[in-house]
């Protein structure tokens, strides 16, 4: 694969990653409410989920998902329900600063949430199926292998952006943790964001 193609791909990938969407907002919300380590753990989970979507696009599973309305709907509903579950959790989080500091260290839980959130979003699979082939050339060798390489490049740049986002948003959050009222509103905002993306995913068509 030539450097020019990779350069165009990375440029487009960065623009797509920094556009506020479920993943971006999820990392931002966790970083503000529970610290930069929570945001990084969430970002790692989301990027791990992207590995599954990359492999699915490379072997053609995403194409099957695109053709099957039933499969798409089942995964879409499951993803919407999971986002709604996260919204309810956020609304119910305790706003006391002391308890918030204890919660922020459950990194494994946040990592798992990130994985599930991405895997249960069929639109990510279809996005990869539509996006990656635009930078694939038959003359460059095996197409599935090229798509895997591009998918891994996308994951690396996304992870770097999520880490930077976590650090910057975490610094903002550190200044707010001492205020129980502010924490309560942060949790409500986080719950509202998850509920919004749950509804949007449920109503979206392929």
N, C-alpha and C positions, 0 to 999 in steps of 0.2 A: 504494500500500500504506500502510495507516494505521500510526501510530507504535506503537499498542498491540500490533498483530500482530508488528511488527519487534522490539519489546521482549521479547515472549514467546519469539520465535524465538531471539534472542540469548541469553536466559537459559538456554533448553534446550540451545543449542549449546555454551555454556561448560561446563555440567554434563557434557555428553557428552565434551567434549574433555579435561577434567581427570580423567575416570575412567580409571585405568590400563589401557591397551590396547596393542596393538602399536606404534602411532605414538608414544604418550606414552613408552613404555619405550625405544623406539629412540632418540628424542631424548635422553632422560635418560642412557642408557648411553653414547652417543657423547660427550656433554658431560662426563661424569665421566672417561672414559678418554682423551679427546683434546682437551678444552677447549671453551669456550663457542662459539668460531667454528665448530668441527666440528658442534656441536649446532644452531647456527643454519643452517648449510648443509644439514644433514639435514632440518630443519624446512621450509626453503624447497623442498627436493625433494618432501617429502611433500605440501605444499600445492599444488605444481605438478601432482602426480598427481591431486589433488582436482578440479582444473579439468576434467580428462578425465571424471571421474565425474559432475560437474555437467552437462556437455554431454550425456553419455550419458543421464542421467535426463531432461533437458529434451527431447531428440528421441526418446526411447522405446527407445533401445538397451538400457537396463537391463531394460526389460520383456521384451525378447527373451531376454536372458540369464536372467531369472527363469523364463521358460517352457521354455527348453532345458536339460535336465539335462546333456546332453553338453557344451555350451559352458561351463556352470557348472563342471563337473568338470575340464575341460581347463585352464581358467584357475586353478581352485583348486589343482590339482596343480602347475602351473607356479609359483604363488606359494609353495607349501609347499617346493618344491625350492629356490627362491631364498632363502627364509629359512634353510633348512638349510645352504646355501652360506655365508651370512653367519655362521651359528653356527660352522661349521668354520674360517672365517677368524679369528673372534674367539679360538677355542681355540688357533690357531697363531700369534697375534700375539706378537711379542717383548716381554718384560716389562722390558727394560732401559730406564730413564728417558730416556737420551740418544736412543735410537732412537724412543721414543714421541713425543718432541718433534718429530722430523722427520716422522713419519707424520701428525701432526695438521693439517698444512698442505695435505693433498690434498683441498681443498674441492670441486672439481669431481667427484671420485669419490664423495664422500659425497652430493652433490646428486643425482647419477645414481642412487645406491642408494635414496634417498628416493623418487624418481619411480617406479622399478621396483617397490619394495615396495608402494606404494599401487595402481598400475595392475594389478598381478598379484594383487590381492585382490578377488575378485568380490563378497564380502560388503559391501564399501564401496559398490559400485554399487547393490546391492539396498537397502542402508541409505538411500542418498540417494533412491532411488525411493520408499521408504516414508515417509521423514521430511519431505522438502521439500513434497509435496503437502498436508500437514496445515495448512500456513500459506498456501496459495494460495486465492484467492477468484476465482470467475468474473467477478464484478462489477468486479474491479480491472484487467481487461484480459487480454492474451495470456498464457496459462498457461505456455508454455515460457519466455517472457521473465521472468515472475515467478520461476520456478524458477532461472533463471540468476542473477538478482539475489540470491535467498536463498542460492544456492550460493556466490556471491562473498562475501557477508557472513559465511558460515560459515568460509570460507577465511581472511578477514582476522582474525577473532577467534582462529582456531586458530593462525595465524602469530604473533600477539602473545603468546599463551600459550606457544608453543614458544620464543620469544625469551626470555621471562622465566624459563622452565624452564632454558634453556641457560645463562643467566647465573648463576643460583643453583647449578645442578649443577656448572657449570664451576669455581666458586669452591671447592666441596668437592673436586673433582678436583685442583686446583692444590696442595692440601695433601698429596695422596697420591702425586704423581708421583715424589717423591724416594725412595720405598720400593719396591724391586723386588718384594718379596714381596706387598705390597698390590696392585701393578699386575697381578701374575700372577693374583691372585684376582679382580680386577675383570674381566680378560679372560675368565676362566672363568665368572663370573657373567653377563657379557654373552652369551657363547656359549650358556649354559643358557637364558637368556631367549629368544633367537632360536629355539633348538631346541624350546622349549615352544610358542611361537606357531606354529611350523611344523607340529608335531604336531596342535595344536588346529585349525588351518585345514584340515589334511588330513582330520580326523575329523568336522568340523562338517558339518551338513546345511544346505540352503538355509533 
